[in-house]
Amino acid sequence: MDVQLFHEIGLTNAETKVYLALLKTGKTTAGPLLNETGLQNSTLHKTLHSLVAKGFASFIIKGKTKHYTAADPEHVLKFIKEKEAKFEAIMPQLKVLQKPIEKQEAEIYEGFKGFKTAMYEMIKDVKPKDEWLFFSFNTKDPESFKHVFNFYKEFDKDRVEKGLVIKGILNKNIEQFAHMEARKHAQMIVVDEHTISNVSICNDKIMFTPWEDKQISFLIHSRQLADSFRQYFYSIWKSAK
């Protein structure tokens, strides 16, 4: 039997030993329990007292002697549920005390399927009017990546359904593909100077898709980094506008 479960609900080693011994012996005095558990007399009586207090045991007095009985094992479930109910009752107070912790981590996705998974992860928790900013997907041979541009076209439907505001910056050398990536729901500008590419920013997430050497996408959760890229985006956006 996995006695660790009793420890996890708050019983000590001694309490677990005595409770299990009570179940096996039935109604009994302290003497047989000393033999069954191997505990010292003082420890046994202290443990019996705590089990009675917790509702795991009860006793009757015959003459001057106490006779102990284990509570039904179903009491364990009741005990757990009572603790859970008490914890749920103070949950609102704990939430008020809780200090938000910003998630900061990086994830790597491989291949086209991984790229799509990462894209949907980007918009998982967005709200209407949140912004999706991007520096256009760009490669040396855009013709080889038409399936990516076509995916963006389909992905737009999901972004629009979520009420995202979509803005993008394209380098002039890929302006001919703007119709594949921009669509009517995105605000687009084309710039002459070289800028970064293959980067998307949404809330506290940034996605990099450097697909020249290998089709790997990087999804980073970082408010600080996202804000930095957002500032860079708008520094170009405002000057171009």
N, C-alpha and C positions, 0 to 999 in steps of 0.2 A: 504493500500500500504506500502511496506517495504522501507521506506525512507533511511534506513541504507545503501542501495546500492549506493545512491548518495554521502553519506559521504565517502564510500570506494573508489570512483573515484576522490575524492578531493574537493567536494563541502562542504561548511560550512552549519550549520543549517539554517542560514539566507538565504544563496543562494538557498538552497533547497526549503525553504518556498516560496521565491519570484518566483523562476522558475515555481513551481507547480501552484502558483496563476496566473502567466502570461498565462499558458496553459489554465486555466479555464476562464479567463476574455477576452482573445484575445487581440487585440490592445487596449491599455489603457494608461492613464496618471498615475502619481504617487499617486494621491488621492485615487482611488479605491483600490490600492495595500496596502495603509496604513491600510484601513479598513479590508482587506482580511487577511493580515499577522499579524497585531497587532504590527508591528515593529515601533520604533521611526523614525521620519522623517530623521534624519541624517544617521541612520543605513540603512534605505531603499535606500537612494540615493547612499550611498557607495556600497551597495550590487548590485544595478542595474549596477553601473559602472563596478564592477568586473565580473558580468555575461556577459556584453557586451564584456569585454576584453577577456573572455574565449570562446566567441562565442556561449553562451547559450541564448543570447538575442540581439536584435537590436532595433534601434529607428529611428524615423523621426521627424523633427521639423515642427510643424504647428503654424504659428505666432511666439510666443516665448515659446511655450510649447512642451515638448518632449512627444512623444507617443511611448510606448514600445511594442514589440512583442516577444513572446518566440520563440526560434529556434525550428525547427522540432525535435521531440523526437529522430529521427534517428541520430541526431547530437551527442547524448550521445554515441552511438556505435562508431561513427567516432572519437570522443574525446578519447575513450578508446584505439582504434586502433592506433591513433597517439602517445599516451603515450607509448604503447607497442613497436611501431616501434623505438621510441627514445631510449627506454631502451635496445632493442636488439642491437642498434647501438653501445652502450657503453659496451655491454656484454664482448667482448674480453679484454677490459681494466680492467673490474672488475675481470675477471678470473686471470689476471696477478697479481692483488693485493691480491687475496684470499690466505690465509695461509691454507695449508692442515691440516685437523683435523683428527687424527687417531680415527677410530671407536673402542670403547671399551665397550663391553657388553657381557652378557652370556645368552644363550638360552637353554631351557630344552626340550627334545623330549622323548616321551614315546613309548614303544613297538617297535616291529620290523619295522613297517612302519615309525615310527618317526626316528628310526635309519637310515633308507635308505634316508629319506628326509634330514637329517643332513649331511650325506655323500655327497650328491649332492650339498648341500649348500657349503661344503668345497671347491669344485672345480669350483664354479660358475664363478669366475673372474680370473682363472689361465691363464698363458701364456705358450707357449712351453718352455721347459727346466726348468720350475719351479720344485721344489722338493716336493715329498710326502714322509715324513719320518714316520715310525711307529714302535712302540713296540707292538709285536703281540697280537692279541685278544686271551685272555686266560681265561678259567674258570676251576672250579674243575672237571666238567664233560663235556669235549669237545664234546663227542658224542651227547649230547643234543643240541648242537649248530651248527650242520652241515649245517643248512640252512644259518647261518651267513657266514661260510666259503664259501659256494656255491655262496652267494651273492657277496662276494669279487671277486670271479672268474669272474662273469659277470661285476662287477664294473670296473675290470681291462680294459675292452674294452673301456670304456669311458675315463679312465685316459690315456690310450695309444693314443686315438684319439686326446686328448688335448696336447699330447707331454710331459706329466709329466715324470720326472725322479723318479722312485720308489725305495726306500731303506727301508729294514726292519731288525729288530733285534728280534730273537726268543730265548726264554729260552730253554735249552736242553730238559726239561721235556715235551715239546710239539713239539719236532722236527718231530715226526711222522705225524704231520699235516702240515708240511711245504709245501708239494706238493699241498695241498688244497689252501694255501694262497699265496705262492710265485709266481708260474707260471714263464714262461720264460721271462716276461717283468720286473720282479722285481729283484733287487740285494739283496741277503739275507745273513746274517751271523747268526750262532747259538753260543750262549755263555753259559759257564758253570755256571757263577755266576748269582745270582738272580738279575733281573732288574725289573723296572716297566713294566706293561703290559696294554693293552687296551687303548693305547694313539696314536693319529695320529697328525702330525704337517704338515701344508701346508701354506706357506706364513705367514700371521698374524693370523691364526686360529689354535686352538688346540681343539681336540675332545677327550673326556673321555667316555668310555663305561663300567662302573663297573656293570656288569649284574648278580652278584652273588645273591644279595638280591631282586633286582627289575630291570626290563628292562628299565632303564633310561639312556639317553645319554646327555652329557653336551657339548655344542659347545660354545667356548669362543673366542671372537675377542680381541686380545691384542698382539701388536707387541712385547712388552717387554717380556711377558710370553712366546710367541712363540720362540723368540730368546734364551731365557733361556733353554727351552726344546731342542732346536736345538743344542745348545752347549753340553748339556748332552748326546744327541744321538751320536754326533760325538766323544765325549771323549771315549765312549765305542766302537764305530765303528772303530776308528783308532787304538786303542790298540788291538782289536781282529784281525784286518787285518794284 
